C-alpha cells in the first residue's frame, strides 16, 4: 500500500504546548490528529522535510538515533524550552534517503541535528506517544522550486516502503504582516493554491507551482519562500496523485488564511 504525502501548515512556534494558543489552533489540532486515521496503515517511519532546516551546497539528513531538541523560536514561555519530543531517529531511513537522492547531488549526514519546531510541533499532535522513528531532511537554501520538485520525485519510492513523507511549512508566511494587514493577501494566495493544488488539472499542477511568483499576492504571502518550498517536495513526491485540502483556516492572527494538503 502506498502512503500519501502531506504538506502541513505547522502554525507558529511551540503552540501545542501553550494552553493559551489552543483556541486559535483548534482546526489545525483537529486536522493533525486526524492524519493517522487517513493512512492505509501505520507507517514504519516518517521522513520530515521542515522549512526550518536550510542547508547550502548540499542537502543534509539527520542520522542521530535519539535526536535532541532544537528550540528554534524566540520569546515564548520558559517551559517551551524544556519540552521533549522523544521519538527515535532512523539511521536506516537516513541511509535510504541519501541513496535515493544521489541523482540530485551530494547529501551530508548530520549526526548532531535535533528536531526543530517545524518537525516536532505537528508530530506531537499527530503522534503524541512519539513511538514512530523520524528522520529529517533539509531544504536547499537557494529555494529553487524545480530542484525541490526533483527531490520529491526522487523520494517517491519511500511511499511504497511504508514511509510517511510530511513536508512542513506554512501556506502563508509573512511575519511582518501576519498580525496586521495579512488577511487579504493570505486569502488571495490561498485561493490560488486551492485552484492549482486541489481543483485544477493534475498535469498542470507542477508547472504552475514552479511559476508560483506569478500568483496573486505571492510575494506578500511569502517574502522569503522557505515555508512554501516544502510544498514543492510534496508535489514532486506525489506528482500524479490527486490532492485534498485537509486543513483550512481563516481565523489565524489578524484573519490569516492557511491550508494543508494531502496528496494521494
C-alpha positions as CSV (number, residue, x, y, z in Angstrom):
1,X,0.0,0.0,0.0
2,X,1.3,3.4,-0.9
3,X,1.4,6.1,1.7
4,X,0.1,9.6,0.9
5,X,2.3,12.7,1.2
6,X,1.3,15.7,3.3
7,X,2.1,19.4,3.2
8,X,1.2,20.8,6.6
9,X,1.0,24.4,7.7
10,X,2.6,23.8,11.1
11,X,1.4,27.0,12.9
12,X,3.5,29.5,15.0
13,X,6.2,28.4,17.5
14,X,5.5,25.7,20.0
15,X,1.8,26.3,20.1
16,X,0.6,22.8,21.1
17,X,2.5,23.2,24.4
18,X,0.7,26.5,25.2
19,X,-2.8,26.3,26.6
20,X,-3.4,30.0,25.7
21,X,-2.9,29.1,22.0
22,X,-5.3,26.2,21.8
23,X,-8.4,28.1,20.7
24,X,-6.8,29.7,17.7
25,X,-5.3,26.4,16.6
26,X,-8.4,24.3,17.1
27,X,-8.8,23.5,13.4
28,X,-5.1,22.7,13.0
29,X,-5.2,20.4,16.0
30,X,-8.2,18.6,14.6
31,X,-6.6,18.1,11.2
32,X,-3.3,16.9,12.6
33,X,-5.0,14.5,15.0
34,X,-7.0,13.1,12.0
35,X,-3.9,12.3,9.9
36,X,-3.0,8.9,11.3
37,X,-6.6,7.6,10.6
38,X,-6.2,8.7,7.0
39,X,-3.3,6.4,6.3
40,X,-3.6,2.9,4.8
41,X,-1.6,1.6,7.7
42,X,0.7,2.8,10.5
43,X,4.0,3.9,9.0
44,X,7.2,2.3,9.9
45,X,9.0,5.6,9.8
46,X,8.4,9.3,9.0
47,X,10.5,11.5,6.8
48,X,10.0,15.1,7.7
49,X,11.0,18.0,5.4
50,X,10.9,21.1,7.5
51,X,11.1,24.7,6.5
52,X,13.3,25.3,9.5
53,X,16.3,23.3,8.3
54,X,18.1,25.0,5.4
55,X,21.5,23.9,4.1
56,X,23.5,25.3,1.2
57,X,25.5,23.4,-1.4
58,X,24.3,20.0,-0.3
59,X,21.2,18.6,1.3
60,X,21.6,17.1,4.8
61,X,19.8,14.2,6.5
62,X,19.5,13.6,10.2
63,X,21.3,10.4,11.4
64,X,21.1,10.7,15.2
65,X,19.4,7.6,16.7
66,X,17.9,9.6,19.5
67,X,17.6,13.1,18.1
68,X,17.9,16.1,20.6
69,X,15.7,19.1,20.5
70,X,16.3,22.4,18.6
71,X,14.3,25.2,20.2
72,X,14.5,27.5,17.1
73,X,12.0,30.1,18.3
74,X,12.2,33.2,20.4
75,X,10.1,35.0,23.1
76,X,8.0,32.1,24.1
77,X,7.2,30.9,27.7
78,X,10.2,29.4,29.6
79,X,8.6,25.9,29.8
80,X,8.6,25.6,26.0
81,X,12.4,25.5,26.0
82,X,12.3,22.3,28.1
83,X,9.9,20.2,26.2
84,X,11.0,17.0,24.6
85,X,9.6,15.0,21.7
86,X,11.3,11.7,22.3
87,X,10.7,9.9,19.0
88,X,13.7,7.8,18.0
89,X,15.6,8.6,14.9
90,X,16.0,6.3,12.0
91,X,19.6,5.9,10.7
92,X,18.2,3.3,8.3
93,X,15.8,5.7,6.7
94,X,18.5,8.4,6.6
95,X,20.7,6.0,4.6
96,X,17.9,5.1,2.3
97,X,17.1,8.8,1.8
98,X,20.7,9.6,1.0
99,X,20.7,6.7,-1.5
100,X,17.6,7.9,-3.3
101,X,19.0,11.5,-3.5
102,X,22.3,10.6,-5.1
103,X,21.0,11.5,-8.5
104,X,20.2,15.0,-7.2
105,X,23.5,15.8,-5.7
106,X,25.6,15.4,-2.5
107,X,23.8,14.6,0.7
108,X,25.6,15.3,4.1
109,X,24.8,13.0,7.0
110,X,24.3,15.1,10.1
111,X,24.8,13.1,13.3
112,X,24.1,16.1,15.7
113,X,20.9,17.7,14.3
114,X,17.9,17.7,16.5
115,X,14.1,18.1,15.9
116,X,13.2,21.7,15.0
117,X,9.8,23.0,15.7
118,X,8.7,22.6,12.1
119,X,9.1,18.9,12.8
120,X,8.2,18.3,16.5
121,X,5.2,20.6,16.6
122,X,3.0,18.8,14.1
123,X,4.4,15.4,15.1
124,X,3.5,16.0,18.7
125,X,-0.2,16.4,17.7
126,X,-0.2,13.6,15.2
127,X,1.7,11.0,17.3
128,X,1.9,12.2,20.9
129,X,3.3,8.9,22.0
130,X,6.4,9.7,19.9
131,X,6.8,6.0,19.1
132,X,7.4,6.2,15.3
133,X,11.0,6.7,14.1
134,X,11.6,10.1,12.5
135,X,14.3,11.4,10.2
136,X,14.6,15.0,9.0
137,X,15.8,16.1,5.6
138,X,16.9,19.7,4.9
139,X,15.8,22.1,2.1
140,X,18.3,23.9,-0.1
141,X,18.8,27.5,0.9
142,X,18.5,28.9,-2.6
143,X,14.9,27.7,-2.7
144,X,14.9,26.6,-6.4
145,X,11.4,25.2,-6.9
146,X,12.4,22.8,-9.7
147,X,15.2,21.3,-7.5
148,X,12.7,20.6,-4.7
149,X,10.2,19.1,-7.0
150,X,13.0,16.8,-8.2
151,X,13.9,16.0,-4.6
152,X,10.3,14.9,-4.1
153,X,10.3,12.8,-7.2
154,X,13.5,11.0,-6.0
155,X,11.9,10.3,-2.6
156,X,8.7,8.9,-4.1
157,X,9.8,5.2,-3.7
158,X,9.6,5.6,0.0
159,X,5.9,5.8,-0.2
160,X,5.8,2.1,-1.2
161,X,8.2,1.3,1.6
162,X,5.7,2.3,4.3
163,X,7.4,5.7,5.0
164,X,5.2,8.7,5.6
165,X,6.6,11.9,3.9
166,X,5.5,15.0,5.8
167,X,6.5,18.4,4.3
168,X,6.1,21.1,7.0
169,X,5.9,24.8,6.2
170,X,3.1,27.4,6.1
171,X,0.9,28.3,3.2
172,X,1.3,32.0,4.3
173,X,4.5,33.2,6.0
174,X,4.9,37.0,6.3
175,X,5.7,37.6,9.9
176,X,5.7,41.4,9.4
177,X,2.1,41.4,8.3
178,X,0.6,38.4,10.0
179,X,-0.8,40.4,12.8
180,X,-1.8,43.5,10.8
181,X,-2.6,43.5,7.1
182,X,-2.1,39.9,6.0
183,X,-5.7,38.8,5.8
184,X,-6.3,39.8,2.1
185,X,-3.0,38.7,0.6
186,X,-3.2,35.4,2.5
187,X,-6.7,34.8,1.2
188,X,-5.7,35.7,-2.3
189,X,-2.7,33.4,-2.3
190,X,-4.6,30.6,-0.7
191,X,-7.4,30.8,-3.3
192,X,-4.6,30.3,-6.0
193,X,-3.2,27.3,-4.1
194,X,-6.6,25.7,-3.8
195,X,-7.1,26.1,-7.6
196,X,-3.7,24.8,-8.5
197,X,-3.2,22.0,-5.9
198,X,-6.7,20.7,-5.5
199,X,-9.1,21.8,-8.2
200,X,-7.1,22.2,-11.3
201,X,-5.7,19.5,-13.7
202,X,-3.1,17.3,-12.1
203,X,-0.8,17.6,-15.1
204,X,-0.7,21.4,-14.7
205,X,-0.1,21.4,-11.0
206,X,3.7,21.3,-11.0
207,X,4.2,23.8,-13.9
208,X,2.0,26.3,-12.1
209,X,3.8,25.7,-8.7
210,X,7.1,26.3,-10.4
211,X,5.8,29.7,-11.5
212,X,4.4,30.5,-8.1
213,X,5.7,34.0,-8.0
214,X,3.1,34.9,-10.6
215,X,0.3,34.0,-8.3
216,X,-1.9,36.7,-6.7
217,X,-0.2,38.3,-3.7
218,X,2.7,35.8,-4.0
219,X,5.4,37.9,-2.5
220,X,3.2,39.4,0.1
221,X,2.4,35.9,1.2
222,X,6.0,34.7,1.0
223,X,8.6,37.5,1.1
224,X,11.0,34.6,1.7
225,X,9.8,31.3,0.4
226,X,11.3,28.9,2.9
227,X,7.9,27.9,4.2
228,X,6.5,27.3,0.7
229,X,9.3,25.2,-0.6
230,X,8.3,22.0,1.3
231,X,5.1,22.1,-0.8
232,X,7.3,21.6,-3.9
233,X,8.8,18.5,-2.4
234,X,5.3,17.1,-1.6
235,X,4.1,17.8,-5.1
236,X,7.1,16.1,-6.6
237,X,6.7,13.0,-4.4
238,X,3.1,12.6,-5.4
239,X,3.3,14.0,-8.9
240,X,0.4,12.1,-10.4
241,X,-1.9,11.9,-7.4
242,X,-5.0,14.0,-6.7
243,X,-4.8,16.3,-3.7
244,X,-7.2,17.2,-1.0
245,X,-7.3,20.2,1.4
246,X,-7.2,18.7,4.9
247,X,-7.0,21.9,6.8
248,X,-8.4,25.3,6.0
249,X,-8.5,28.2,8.5
250,X,-9.5,31.9,8.0
251,X,-9.0,32.9,11.7
252,X,-5.4,32.9,12.5
253,X,-3.9,36.0,14.0
254,X,-5.4,39.0,12.0
255,X,-7.7,36.9,9.9
256,X,-4.9,35.0,8.2
257,X,-5.9,32.1,5.8
258,X,-3.8,28.9,6.0
259,X,-4.2,25.4,4.5
260,X,-2.7,22.0,4.5
261,X,-2.9,19.4,1.7
262,X,-2.8,15.6,1.3
263,X,-1.5,14.1,-1.9
264,X,-2.8,10.6,-2.7
